[in-house]
Amino acid sequence: MPGWNAENIPDQSGRTAVVTGANSGIGYVAARELARRGADVVLACRSAARGRAAVVRLRAEVPGAEVEFVPLDLADLDSVREFAKACGQRRPSLDLLVNNAGVMALPFGRTADGFETQFGVNHLGHFALTGLLLPQLLAADPGARIVTVSSGFHALGDIDLDDLNSEHRYRRWIAYGRSKTANLLFTHELARRLETAGSGIVAAAAHPGYASTNLHVGASRQEGHRPMSRLMGVGAAVLAQSAASGALPTLYAATAPGVQPDAFYGPRLGWRGAPVRSWRAKWTLDDTSGERLWAASEKFTSVPYGSLAR
């Protein structure tokens, strides 16, 4: 693992991958490097214009790459269902799902289905997507993987199971941290259920550390706060590692031999460096919280994981 980089990614020929939020940042890099190693990659993006532009860019960087854009808006469960249906029709099996897309520290808002935006996009959208794509993932079992991108900011707080949608109080950074805790609790419970079902699918998680991506300036841009947006951009340029480096923990979790279920990978120094096993808060390993979040998520999304019943 020390010094692991994109050159160490094993051959991915014959494998099919879905990467959410693949039009920019670490999602784009992950999609590009998987395609470079021979994978057939679906770029799942909210913006059709940016998604198609990413396909053009990726094919220019990796001639002959097998890539396709399919629209996916994680803030709209109807869109999630349409995406899963389209993927199921075109690809009967799926070897890798990278739940990468996300939003960070946004002003309070709600998704198309009425969920607090950060919880709805970062967790519920990916929970629904994974459940709907589970038949294709099981068709590729053994060998399939599900990688969910969390953040070191999960340490900001344990999830509030009595106020998942921030109906009583909203603090944008705490809400973001809790949505990233939800990513890790989801991975923990998913790994447990897959093992109980006798499946060989590996569910793992990763975080990019401090990587220079559009995620850091999204909130200030949405608010029209140009000075803050510029400041965040300068900070990322000076302190952050590149998106290519930030994508390495995700790529390691997705492709490296020996990755264990419920493992969590991040940069060696916490905010930058080669991928290693990462520290995680104890509350992300709590079985009771994982079960309760799972039950709430099934209820909110109306997506049951029938084959992975408790």
C-alpha angles and dihedrals in degrees: 000000000000108000093006112166141164091283088068095060108121121237109286098190112145093019126116122213136186117203119187119213089020099151095086146001122016091343092060092046092049091050092047095050093046089051090047088058092051105268123144100236130198113204105212107197137160097220115065092200094051093041093054091044089053090054091052092047094047094049089051091052095041109032112210094019116159101228136144135182118227119177117246128170109187090193090067119057091199088061090048090053092047091051093050091048092051092048092048092053094050101034119034092190134035124199101185136024117186111194096200110137119102150144127230135213096337124171111266113289142141135238124238087270095050101258124136102270101239094045091042097050103031097043117007096045091052093042090056093043093051092048093049092048093045095100090058092045091050089050088061093045126154102050101025120126137197115202120187119193114225129165142236084246088077082089089073090084152334116259117271103227091187094055107030093151096046092243094149101039136359126203109167099216094043089049089051092050091049092051088054090048086053089055090056095043089050091052091047094051094040091053090049093050093046090052092048089051091052093244123153093211111123117219111195138155139221142183129206099219110218105341126169104247139132090262093083096058099037097097096047091047091050090053092046090242098151099173091052091046090053091046092051090048093051091047091052092048092052103037109021129086119236124276087248091059092041090056094057097086089052092048091047092052089046100048117009118109116249099028107157127218113270092013116150121210132192141149117305094244094041094248101039142005140070117329120274137157105292134220114251133188115261092239090067088066097050110124095202093051090046092053093047093048090048092052092048091047093052089050095047096046100032087225110131121194093220097176091047098051115158 
